[in-house]
Every structure is written in C-alpha cells, then in structure tokens.
Amino acid sequence: MSSKRDTPPFVPAERASGACQYYQACPSALSRDNNLGLLIKQVHSLLHRVIDHKAAPLGLTAIQWRPLMLIHHQGIDTPAGLARAMQADTGAITRTLDRLESKGFLRREPYPEDRRVVKIVLTEEGRTVVDQILPAIADTLNLHLEGFSNDEIQMLFGLLRRMIDNGERYLRHASAPATPPGA
C-alpha cells in the first residue's frame, strides 16, 4: 500500500445493540483520511467552492446565491426563514440581503399580514440570475460524480439518506421526554 488513502479500514466492533461500530475512540481511528465527518465536510466545501467559482461571473458568492435559490425554489420569503434554512444568524442574513438588494436581485417590503415582518421578493434581475445558477449547480454536482455509474450514484444517495435517518432518529429519541419509572 503506497499512500495514506490506501490504509485498510478498521475492523468494526459490535455494539451491545448489535449495530456495527466502525470507529473507536482513538486518534488513529479518526485520522483525516478515515474520518467520515471530515470527508463529508471536505466534499461539501469543494461543492461550494466550485459553485462559487462558476457563480463568480454572476457577481455572487455561496452566501449570496444560496438565499436566492431558497427564495425562488423553496418559497422562503422572510429573513428569519432564510436564517433557519441556512443555519445562520439573522444578522448575517440581513447583511447578505443588504448586498443582494444593492445588486438589484431582491427587494424587501412589509409582509401584508403583519407589517412588522419583512417579505423578501426577487426582482426580475434576481429571477434571471437564479436561472443562471441552476446550471452551475448541476454542472458542479455532475463534476463530482464523474466516473460513478448510475447504480453507484443511487447507492450513494441511499447510504447518505440512511445516515441522515440514523442521525435524525437519534435526535428524536435524545430529545424525547424521559418516561418516569412505572409509567
């Protein structure tokens, strides 16, 4: 084996529940090339860097193109909704909206049902730029899936969805109120 990436995987241990436990609580088990969290983060970072590169001619960065996509394609139309969707603080979202508004991509207006709430509306220029972002995203995703067969791509989706389900199930159980003894 010639490189660190060729390091054989750790032999999984069985947990009491019978589920596979791949990782051990030691530094060598969590090495950079063997740490699933770091690898997923690296892929996520690369996806955004490549999309940023492709969106640069549009005058947009990731922090700017993502809200436009969420507004247009997911109907998120308030700063608070964007902050939740982007897992960002409202101050950062406000600054981003300021930049996007100064570029002419959106405008903010009072929400009809509650004038205390600001509604975000894409301008014609904003809708045009959103249509130009989609090809950059599709190209980037295809670039990162280069060399994968359709079966491998479907398997990857299934595996990632299973990981998401596992994490969400854990959080649901972890946040559920404890049942008192004898109840």
C-alpha positions as CSV (number, residue, x, y, z in Angstrom):
1,M,0.0,0.0,0.0
2,S,1.6,3.2,-1.2
3,S,-0.4,6.1,0.3
4,K,-2.3,7.1,3.4
5,R,-5.6,6.8,1.4
6,D,-4.8,3.0,0.9
7,T,-4.9,2.5,4.7
8,P,-7.1,-0.5,5.4
9,P,-10.3,0.2,7.3
10,F,-10.6,-0.5,10.9
11,V,-12.3,-3.8,11.8
12,P,-15.8,-3.0,13.1
13,A,-16.7,-3.9,16.6
14,E,-20.2,-4.9,17.5
15,R,-22.2,-2.7,19.9
16,A,-24.5,-4.1,22.5
17,S,-27.4,-3.3,20.3
18,G,-25.9,-5.5,17.5
19,A,-25.2,-2.5,15.3
20,C,-21.8,-2.1,13.6
21,Q,-19.4,0.2,15.4
22,Y,-16.8,1.2,12.8
23,Y,-15.0,3.9,14.8
24,Q,-13.1,3.5,18.0
25,A,-12.4,6.4,20.4
26,C,-8.7,6.8,19.5
27,P,-6.9,9.3,17.2
28,S,-5.7,6.7,14.7
29,A,-9.3,5.6,14.1
30,L,-10.3,9.2,13.4
31,S,-7.4,10.0,11.0
32,R,-8.1,12.6,8.3
33,D,-8.4,10.0,5.5
34,N,-10.6,7.7,7.6
35,N,-12.9,10.3,9.2
36,L,-16.4,10.2,7.6
37,G,-17.3,13.6,9.1
38,L,-14.2,15.3,7.7
39,L,-14.6,13.7,4.3
40,I,-18.3,14.8,4.0
41,K,-17.3,18.3,5.1
42,Q,-14.5,18.3,2.5
43,V,-16.9,17.3,-0.2
44,H,-19.4,19.9,1.0
45,S,-16.7,22.6,1.0
46,L,-15.5,21.6,-2.5
47,L,-19.0,21.7,-3.9
48,H,-19.5,25.2,-2.6
49,R,-16.0,26.3,-3.8
50,V,-16.7,25.1,-7.4
51,I,-20.2,26.6,-7.5
52,D,-18.7,29.8,-6.1
53,H,-16.2,29.7,-9.0
54,K,-18.9,29.1,-11.5
55,A,-21.2,31.8,-10.0
56,A,-18.4,34.4,-9.8
57,P,-19.2,35.8,-13.3
58,L,-22.7,36.5,-11.9
59,G,-21.2,38.5,-9.1
60,L,-22.3,36.0,-6.4
61,T,-20.7,34.0,-3.6
62,A,-22.2,31.0,-1.8
63,I,-23.6,33.2,0.9
64,Q,-25.4,35.2,-1.8
65,W,-26.5,32.5,-4.3
66,R,-28.0,30.2,-1.7
67,P,-30.6,32.6,-0.4
68,L,-31.6,33.5,-3.9
69,M,-32.2,29.8,-4.6
70,L,-34.1,29.3,-1.3
71,I,-36.3,32.3,-2.0
72,H,-37.1,31.3,-5.6
73,H,-37.3,27.5,-5.3
74,Q,-38.5,26.9,-1.8
75,G,-40.7,29.9,-1.3
76,I,-38.8,31.2,1.8
77,D,-39.6,34.8,1.9
78,T,-38.6,36.2,5.3
79,P,-35.1,36.8,6.8
80,A,-36.0,34.6,9.8
81,G,-36.9,31.7,7.4
82,L,-33.7,32.2,5.5
83,A,-31.7,32.2,8.7
84,R,-33.3,28.8,9.8
85,A,-32.8,27.3,6.3
86,M,-29.2,28.4,6.1
87,Q,-28.4,27.7,9.7
88,A,-27.1,31.3,10.0
89,D,-27.8,34.1,12.4
90,T,-30.2,36.8,11.4
91,G,-27.5,39.5,11.4
92,A,-25.5,37.6,8.7
93,I,-28.7,37.1,6.7
94,T,-29.5,40.9,7.0
95,R,-26.1,41.8,5.7
96,T,-26.4,39.3,2.8
97,L,-29.9,40.7,1.9
98,D,-28.4,44.2,2.0
99,R,-25.8,43.1,-0.6
100,L,-28.3,41.3,-2.8
101,E,-30.7,44.3,-2.6
102,S,-27.8,46.7,-3.6
103,K,-27.1,44.4,-6.6
104,G,-30.8,44.7,-7.6
105,F,-31.6,41.0,-7.1
106,L,-34.3,41.5,-4.5
107,R,-36.3,44.0,-2.6
108,R,-37.8,43.9,0.9
109,E,-41.3,45.0,1.6
110,P,-43.7,44.8,4.6
111,Y,-45.4,41.5,4.9
112,P,-49.1,42.0,4.0
113,E,-50.4,40.1,7.0
114,D,-48.0,41.6,9.6
115,R,-46.2,44.8,8.8
116,R,-43.6,44.0,11.5
117,V,-42.3,41.2,9.2
118,V,-40.2,41.9,6.1
119,K,-41.1,39.9,3.0
120,I,-38.3,39.2,0.5
121,V,-39.2,39.5,-3.2
122,L,-36.9,38.6,-6.1
123,T,-36.7,41.3,-8.8
124,E,-36.7,40.4,-12.5
125,E,-32.9,40.6,-12.4
126,G,-32.9,38.2,-9.4
127,R,-35.1,35.7,-11.2
128,T,-32.8,35.9,-14.2
129,V,-29.7,35.2,-12.1
130,V,-31.3,32.3,-10.3
131,D,-32.0,30.7,-13.7
132,Q,-28.2,31.0,-14.4
133,I,-27.2,29.5,-11.0
134,L,-29.1,26.2,-11.6
135,P,-26.7,25.1,-14.5
136,A,-23.7,25.9,-12.3
137,I,-25.1,23.7,-9.5
138,A,-25.9,20.9,-11.9
139,D,-22.5,21.1,-13.6
140,T,-20.8,21.0,-10.2
141,L,-22.7,18.0,-8.9
142,N,-22.1,16.2,-12.2
143,L,-18.4,17.0,-12.0
144,H,-18.2,15.5,-8.5
145,L,-20.0,12.4,-9.7
146,E,-17.7,11.9,-12.7
147,G,-16.8,8.2,-13.1
148,F,-19.6,6.9,-11.0
149,S,-22.1,4.5,-12.5
150,N,-25.8,5.2,-12.1
151,D,-26.0,2.3,-9.7
152,E,-23.2,3.8,-7.6
153,I,-24.9,7.2,-7.6
154,Q,-28.2,5.6,-6.4
155,M,-26.3,3.6,-3.8
156,L,-24.6,6.8,-2.6
157,F,-27.9,8.5,-2.2
158,G,-29.3,5.6,-0.3
159,L,-26.4,5.4,2.0
160,L,-26.4,9.2,2.7
161,R,-30.2,9.1,3.3
162,R,-29.7,6.2,5.8
163,M,-27.0,8.2,7.6
164,I,-29.5,11.1,7.8
165,D,-32.2,8.9,9.1
166,N,-29.9,7.4,11.7
167,G,-28.9,10.9,13.0
168,E,-32.5,12.2,13.0
169,R,-33.7,9.1,14.8
170,Y,-31.0,9.6,17.5
171,L,-32.0,13.3,17.9
172,R,-35.7,12.4,18.1
173,H,-35.0,9.9,20.9
174,A,-32.5,12.1,22.6
175,S,-34.9,15.0,22.8
176,A,-38.0,12.9,23.8
177,P,-39.1,13.4,27.4
178,A,-37.9,10.6,29.7
179,T,-40.7,8.3,30.8
180,P,-40.9,8.1,34.6
181,P,-40.3,4.7,36.1
182,G,-43.5,2.7,36.5
183,A,-45.4,4.8,33.9
